[in-house]
């Protein structure tokens, strides 16, 4: 009786201990998940300080004659995004000239717009000037005006899509994208690991506007090098499309490895921003190299080899269970048959 009581209390204590451990683990996991969630929420709040707390201009401003200037300083822009500067006359006046410049965080000036503005006809009333940010940071915007009369100007700066995404049919297939600031003659190396026997689309596009009073012609050289430094010339002093278009071409790979898309830009302006994106288009083949030798065909296995292979592939526990099961199936009919024979055997009168 004492032994039974001991076993009973021992089992109960083990179950209680296991229950306490499980509850403790669950509690720790919940606390850990809560801590991770708090850290994520905190990170989210801190990261949103960069953009949401720095409101982009969206207001009507008085511009006085004969000349005036609107300055917007320390406007935070995110790297790799296109921003649109919208200017619109909201009073029935004409503007002799309005000039817009942007300074990036390194103090480099981009002359993005210069033109007359007029209320009628409507096409001269408002303009949208795109600008792609190469670096995250504070940008300065200036609007210089020359006019005969005072007027009101609506200014709005808003964030658009990621650079080039509005020019690519399926942006989710982009595997590599970067934005670069160029001056005349500058070159960059855009590296990316690519798979063999795959067709990629490569996009190169200007992402910063150039004032019409400047020479807006931009040209480029483009050469691709595979991991063995094999050279593929793509463009040589070719015209780079305007800011609302993009240069693109397909490139099929023969080997896997790191590829270098080398781009050189020629321009008359001080600086121009250009983006390069690599887009995975489609697989060209199933990647079967005909030069690879095929493995020799092995001779058919004998029955004994096949049995041994089957034995080695079955776990020991399964093998024991199968053996016992088959033994039971064979033994039961045999025992039943023997009992039946004994009952039906004739009595030949032999006495014990």
Number of C-alpha atoms within 10 A of each C-alpha: 6 7 7 9 10 11 12 11 11 12 12 12 12 11 12 12 12 12 12 12 12 12 12 12 12 12 12 12 12 12 12 12 12 12 12 12 12 12 12 12 12 12 11 11 12 10 11 12 10 15 13 11 9 13 12 17 14 12 10 15 13 12 20 16 14 13 16 15 14 15 12 13 13 15 18 20 25 18 16 21 21 23 23 16 19 16 21 19 22 15 14 11 18 20 21 16 15 19 17 22 18 20 17 21 19 10 11 13 17 22 22 21 22 19 16 15 23 19 17 11 8 10 10 15 20 17 16 14 18 23 25 31 27 24 18 15 16 16 20 17 19 15 19 16 22 20 20 13 14 18 18 16 17 17 19 16 20 15 16 15 12 17 27 27 16 14 13 17 8 12 14 10 14 18 14 15 19 14 24 19 20 19 16 16 13 12 18 15 15 19 15 16 14 22 18 17 18 20 20 22 18 20 20 23 23 26 29 26 20 25 19 12 11 13 11 16 14 19 19 18 19 20 16 20 17 21 14 10 11 9 12 13 11 14 16 12 13 15 15 22 16 17 20 14 15 18 15 16 10 14 17 17 18 15 16 14 15 15 22 19 19 17 20 20 23 21 19 14 19 12 17 27 20 24 22 22 22 23 20 20 17 12 15 13 10 9 12 8 7 7 6 7 7 7 6 6 6 6 6 8 10 9 9 9 11 12 12 11 12 10 12 11 10 10 9 11 9 10 14 11 11 12 12 12 12 11 11 12 11 11 12 10 11 12 10 10 11 10 11 11 10 9 8 8 8 8 6 6 6 5 4 3
